[in-house]
Amino acid sequence: GDHQFKTLRHLPLPQQMVTSYADVRDTIVRQGRDEFVILACDGIWDAVTSQEAVDFVRARLARGLDLAEIGADLCHACLARDPQNDPGTDNMSCVIARLFC
């Protein structure tokens, strides 16, 4: 989709306005400190910061909710209340992986 944003022939694919190149990071999992990983598309990150997402997930884990429900709740919480003025109109998906280390 979004082909109108990928048509600048003088630019390589990673430099197009919309690209399929993922933002990937290597990090060391810290035993006893890191609890989970949130993998999400830009629609989520347009609406909340990384810390807001962590706080959201952590609060729901403390209440005993399962990861699938938390992921659905996060997507729902990121939806625009006012589509004309608020972030949250992009596609949204997320996966939350619990770390047991």
Backbone as a chain_set.jsonl record, in Angstrom:
{"seq": "GDHQFKTLRHLPLPQQMVTSYADVRDTIVRQGRDEFVILACDGIWDAVTSQEAVDFVRARLARGLDLAEIGADLCHACLARDPQNDPGTDNMSCVIARLFC", "coords": {"N": [[0.809, -1.192, 0.0], [0.22, 2.392, 0.086], [1.517, 3.403, -2.19], [1.863, 5.866, -3.46], [3.664, 7.203, -1.884], [6.054, 6.029, -2.321], [7.401, 6.485, -4.663], [9.559, 7.985, -5.557], [11.896, 7.932, -7.742], [14.613, 8.573, -7.75], [15.53, 8.057, -5.238], [16.794, 5.528, -3.024], [15.111, 2.552, -1.79], [15.157, 2.438, 1.172], [15.155, 5.151, 1.802], [12.802, 6.275, 1.0], [9.662, 7.985, 1.616], [7.776, 6.306, 2.797], [8.57, 3.141, 3.852], [9.547, -0.329, 3.801], [11.557, -1.104, 5.38], [12.64, -2.184, 8.418], [12.939, -0.796, 11.74], [15.462, -1.803, 13.513], [16.983, -3.076, 16.428], [19.777, -4.172, 18.299], [20.099, -5.528, 21.475], [21.113, -6.153, 24.826], [19.649, -8.481, 26.915], [18.737, -7.917, 30.18], [19.119, -9.81, 32.891], [16.674, -10.362, 35.332], [15.866, -7.718, 35.223], [14.75, -6.926, 32.736], [11.557, -7.418, 31.487], [9.724, -7.878, 29.409], [9.147, -7.656, 25.825], [8.039, -5.334, 23.484], [6.806, -5.506, 20.373], [5.944, -3.542, 17.773], [4.019, -1.813, 15.269], [4.416, 1.298, 13.426], [2.075, 2.736, 13.843], [1.352, 2.379, 16.501], [3.574, 3.517, 17.818], [3.355, 6.114, 16.952], [1.378, 7.055, 18.539], [1.927, 6.596, 21.264], [4.661, 6.874, 23.612], [7.691, 4.936, 24.025], [8.092, 4.482, 26.774], [5.539, 5.019, 27.804], [4.135, 2.885, 26.66], [5.44, 0.715, 27.891], [4.77, 1.21, 30.6], [1.994, 0.916, 30.399], [1.732, -1.812, 29.658], [3.046, -3.076, 31.831], [1.417, -2.341, 34.032], [-0.929, -3.74, 33.456], [-0.059, -6.389, 33.381], [0.507, -6.666, 36.07], [-2.044, -6.736, 37.051], [-2.812, -9.2, 36.261], [-3.653, -9.764, 33.668], [-3.725, -11.431, 30.464], [-1.243, -11.716, 27.828], [-2.233, -11.472, 25.19], [-4.66, -10.129, 25.552], [-3.717, -7.763, 26.673], [-2.217, -6.748, 24.531], [-4.283, -6.273, 22.661], [-5.715, -4.369, 24.106], [-3.799, -2.319, 24.193], [-3.611, -1.583, 21.484], [-6.24, -0.662, 21.127], [-6.259, 1.463, 22.955], [-4.604, 3.228, 21.666], [-6.008, 4.176, 19.509], [-7.333, 6.867, 17.616], [-9.206, 9.374, 19.176], [-10.331, 11.565, 18.08], [-10.292, 11.541, 14.855], [-9.575, 13.543, 13.03], [-7.791, 15.196, 14.324], [-6.157, 13.861, 16.19], [-3.366, 11.613, 16.875], [-3.273, 8.178, 15.777], [-4.61, 7.025, 13.65], [-3.419, 5.418, 11.886], [-2.433, 2.131, 10.652], [-2.414, -0.488, 13.102], [-0.646, -2.736, 15.046], [0.568, -5.146, 17.363], [2.863, -7.148, 19.225], [3.451, -8.73, 22.224], [6.039, -9.99, 24.022], [6.854, -12.027, 26.647], [9.621, -12.135, 28.812], [11.55, -14.606, 30.224], [13.99, -14.84, 32.176]], "CA": [[0.0, 0.0, 0.0], [0.869, 3.706, 0.141], [2.424, 3.491, -3.325], [2.127, 7.261, -3.819], [4.773, 7.682, -1.067], [7.226, 5.194, -2.612], [7.626, 6.607, -6.103], [10.671, 8.865, -5.896], [12.838, 7.014, -8.401], [15.998, 8.941, -7.47], [15.881, 7.636, -3.881], [16.719, 4.085, -2.764], [13.944, 2.18, -0.978], [15.184, 2.833, 2.589], [15.015, 6.6, 1.96], [11.464, 6.712, 0.59], [8.856, 8.477, 2.731], [7.223, 5.103, 3.406], [9.467, 2.052, 3.499], [9.334, -1.579, 4.525], [12.753, -1.386, 6.166], [12.303, -2.133, 9.851], [13.843, -0.185, 12.707], [15.918, -2.968, 14.276], [18.025, -2.792, 17.417], [20.338, -5.255, 19.107], [20.261, -5.121, 22.87], [21.373, -7.246, 25.762], [18.585, -8.67, 27.901], [19.303, -7.849, 31.526], [18.454, -10.786, 33.753], [16.068, -9.784, 36.522], [15.417, -6.345, 34.998], [13.903, -6.851, 31.551], [10.383, -8.265, 31.703], [9.002, -8.166, 28.171], [9.477, -6.883, 24.634], [6.873, -4.915, 22.714], [7.064, -5.34, 18.94], [4.745, -2.849, 17.292], [4.18, -1.011, 14.064], [4.509, 2.739, 13.666], [0.805, 3.273, 14.322], [1.421, 2.396, 17.97], [4.6, 4.466, 18.27], [2.878, 7.475, 16.671], [0.392, 7.433, 19.549], [2.495, 6.531, 22.616], [6.109, 6.726, 23.699], [8.116, 3.617, 24.501], [7.849, 4.393, 28.212], [4.085, 4.911, 28.019], [3.753, 1.514, 26.325], [5.949, -0.136, 28.97], [3.923, 1.427, 31.779], [0.688, 0.343, 30.074], [1.842, -3.27, 29.732], [3.415, -3.46, 33.196], [0.242, -2.193, 34.91], [-1.898, -4.806, 33.157], [0.532, -7.646, 33.849], [0.336, -6.683, 37.525], [-3.451, -7.091, 37.314], [-3.018, -10.582, 35.873], [-4.19, -9.926, 32.323], [-2.824, -12.183, 29.581], [-0.557, -10.88, 26.846], [-3.1, -11.19, 24.038], [-5.613, -9.094, 25.966], [-2.957, -6.518, 26.846], [-1.922, -6.247, 23.19], [-5.516, -5.721, 22.097], [-5.999, -3.135, 24.854], [-2.852, -1.287, 23.77], [-4.066, -1.102, 20.17], [-7.47, 0.111, 21.331], [-5.922, 2.714, 23.649], [-3.895, 4.112, 20.737], [-6.919, 4.664, 18.472], [-7.656, 8.292, 17.692], [-10.542, 9.754, 19.661], [-10.756, 12.52, 17.062], [-9.431, 11.211, 13.711], [-9.127, 14.733, 12.318], [-6.783, 15.954, 15.072], [-5.357, 13.029, 17.082], [-2.678, 10.462, 16.285], [-4.005, 6.937, 15.994], [-5.426, 6.651, 12.502], [-2.604, 4.516, 11.071], [-2.625, 0.73, 11.014], [-1.83, -0.791, 14.41], [-0.502, -4.119, 15.47], [1.65, -5.31, 18.319], [3.086, -8.434, 19.872], [4.173, -8.57, 23.481], [6.714, -11.249, 24.377], [7.331, -12.064, 28.031], [10.974, -12.674, 28.939], [11.758, -15.388, 31.433], [15.435, -15.062, 32.27]], "C": [[0.852, 1.256, 0.0], [1.837, 3.929, -1.019], [2.754, 4.931, -3.71], [3.297, 7.832, -3.017], [6.077, 6.94, -1.366], [7.689, 5.355, -4.057], [8.772, 7.542, -6.486], [11.817, 8.016, -6.436], [14.304, 7.34, -8.112], [16.45, 8.535, -6.074], [15.837, 6.12, -3.754], [15.558, 3.791, -1.817], [14.027, 2.614, 0.484], [14.971, 4.324, 2.823], [13.671, 7.141, 1.475], [10.686, 7.168, 1.823], [8.23, 7.316, 3.507], [8.079, 3.944, 2.923], [9.139, 0.803, 4.308], [10.562, -1.961, 5.337], [12.45, -1.155, 7.641], [13.368, -1.387, 10.65], [14.248, -1.302, 13.663], [17.036, -2.557, 15.215], [18.491, -4.085, 18.066], [20.478, -4.728, 20.524], [20.511, -6.357, 23.72], [20.231, -7.298, 26.76], [19.234, -8.741, 29.275], [18.493, -8.746, 32.459], [17.949, -10.097, 35.021], [15.561, -8.363, 36.351], [14.457, -6.232, 33.823], [12.79, -7.884, 31.66], [9.722, -8.732, 30.416], [9.532, -7.295, 27.052], [8.171, -6.56, 23.926], [7.324, -4.703, 21.271], [5.809, -4.72, 18.35], [5.06, -2.047, 16.038], [4.13, 0.475, 14.416], [3.203, 3.359, 14.14], [0.741, 3.347, 15.84], [2.376, 3.494, 18.422], [4.268, 5.906, 17.893], [1.994, 7.985, 17.8], [0.945, 7.444, 20.971], [4.014, 6.447, 22.538], [6.43, 5.297, 24.15], [7.801, 3.46, 25.99], [6.363, 4.289, 28.53], [3.603, 3.494, 27.714], [4.215, 0.546, 27.404], [5.077, -0.002, 30.208], [2.547, 0.794, 31.595], [0.725, -1.174, 30.249], [2.111, -3.715, 31.164], [2.222, -3.389, 34.15], [-0.753, -3.327, 34.688], [-1.355, -6.19, 33.515], [0.353, -7.782, 35.357], [-1.089, -7.043, 37.921], [-3.786, -8.502, 36.855], [-3.61, -10.794, 34.495], [-3.209, -10.712, 31.454], [-2.316, -11.276, 28.46], [-1.423, -10.533, 25.646], [-4.097, -10.078, 24.37], [-4.91, -7.743, 26.117], [-2.626, -5.907, 25.479], [-3.135, -5.62, 22.539], [-5.88, -4.413, 22.785], [-5.074, -1.998, 24.432], [-3.259, -0.716, 22.409], [-5.304, -0.222, 20.321], [-7.172, 1.46, 21.983], [-5.251, 3.72, 22.717], [-4.789, 4.662, 19.63], [-7.254, 6.129, 18.684], [-9.074, 8.491, 18.228], [-11.183, 10.711, 18.663], [-9.853, 12.319, 15.841], [-8.921, 12.423, 12.929], [-7.939, 15.399, 12.998], [-5.832, 15.104, 15.913], [-4.534, 12.013, 16.306], [-3.524, 9.214, 16.527], [-4.931, 6.565, 14.864], [-4.668, 5.711, 11.56], [-2.942, 3.073, 11.442], [-1.896, 0.455, 12.328], [-1.798, -2.283, 14.63], [0.646, -4.179, 16.468], [1.679, -6.752, 18.816], [3.874, -8.154, 21.123], [4.736, -9.93, 23.855], [7.257, -11.133, 25.785], [8.702, -12.715, 28.059], [11.096, -13.396, 30.282], [13.242, -15.707, 31.516], [15.893, -14.846, 33.697]], "O": [[2.079, 1.179, -0.078], [2.869, 4.576, -0.846], [3.835, 5.186, -4.24], [3.873, 8.843, -3.418], [7.096, 7.2, -0.725], [8.308, 4.447, -4.612], [8.925, 7.855, -7.667], [12.604, 7.456, -5.673], [15.157, 6.459, -8.222], [17.632, 8.653, -5.753], [14.944, 5.481, -4.312], [15.08, 4.687, -1.122], [13.036, 3.125, 1.006], [14.636, 4.725, 3.938], [13.434, 8.348, 1.538], [11.014, 6.782, 2.945], [8.166, 7.349, 4.736], [8.29, 3.782, 1.721], [8.525, 0.883, 5.372], [10.598, -3.042, 5.924], [12.053, -0.062, 8.046], [14.541, -1.357, 10.277], [13.465, -1.7, 14.525], [17.924, -1.789, 14.846], [17.692, -4.979, 18.345], [20.929, -3.601, 20.734], [20.146, -7.471, 23.343], [19.885, -6.291, 27.376], [20.158, -9.522, 29.504], [17.335, -8.466, 32.768], [18.677, -9.361, 35.686], [14.889, -7.843, 37.242], [13.457, -5.519, 33.906], [13.041, -9.066, 31.893], [9.219, -9.853, 30.342], [10.261, -6.33, 27.281], [7.302, -7.421, 23.788], [8.134, -3.819, 20.991], [4.73, -5.308, 18.421], [6.201, -1.662, 15.787], [3.841, 0.852, 15.552], [3.223, 4.41, 14.779], [0.147, 4.269, 16.399], [2.044, 4.301, 19.29], [4.845, 6.833, 18.461], [1.868, 9.192, 18.002], [0.481, 8.224, 21.803], [4.577, 6.01, 21.535], [5.554, 4.557, 24.596], [7.299, 2.419, 26.414], [5.973, 3.547, 29.432], [2.757, 2.96, 28.431], [3.465, -0.349, 27.793], [4.687, -1.008, 30.801], [2.0, 0.206, 32.527], [-0.142, -1.752, 30.906], [1.464, -4.64, 31.654], [2.038, -4.277, 34.982], [-1.354, -3.818, 35.644], [-2.12, -7.069, 33.911], [0.081, -8.871, 35.864], [-1.318, -7.592, 38.999], [-4.914, -8.96, 37.035], [-4.034, -11.906, 34.178], [-2.0, -10.664, 31.681], [-2.882, -10.218, 28.187], [-1.353, -9.414, 25.137], [-4.34, -9.191, 23.552], [-5.452, -6.708, 25.731], [-2.74, -4.695, 25.292], [-3.035, -4.555, 21.929], [-6.303, -3.459, 22.132], [-5.505, -0.85, 24.324], [-3.25, 0.5, 22.215], [-5.396, 0.841, 19.707], [-7.758, 2.477, 21.612], [-5.32, 4.926, 22.95], [-4.359, 5.538, 18.881], [-7.438, 6.572, 19.818], [-10.017, 7.844, 17.773], [-12.391, 10.681, 18.428], [-8.755, 12.875, 15.797], [-7.915, 12.315, 12.229], [-7.158, 16.089, 12.343], [-4.78, 15.601, 16.316], [-4.928, 11.588, 15.22], [-4.396, 9.211, 17.397], [-5.926, 5.871, 15.074], [-5.217, 5.261, 10.555], [-3.647, 2.822, 12.419], [-0.884, 1.088, 12.629], [-2.785, -2.99, 14.427], [1.572, -3.369, 16.422], [0.672, -7.459, 18.824], [4.861, -7.419, 21.09], [3.995, -10.904, 23.989], [8.04, -10.23, 26.079], [8.922, -13.733, 27.403], [10.777, -12.842, 31.334], [13.698, -16.723, 30.991], [17.08, -14.984, 33.993]]}, "num_chains": 1, "name": "protein.A"}
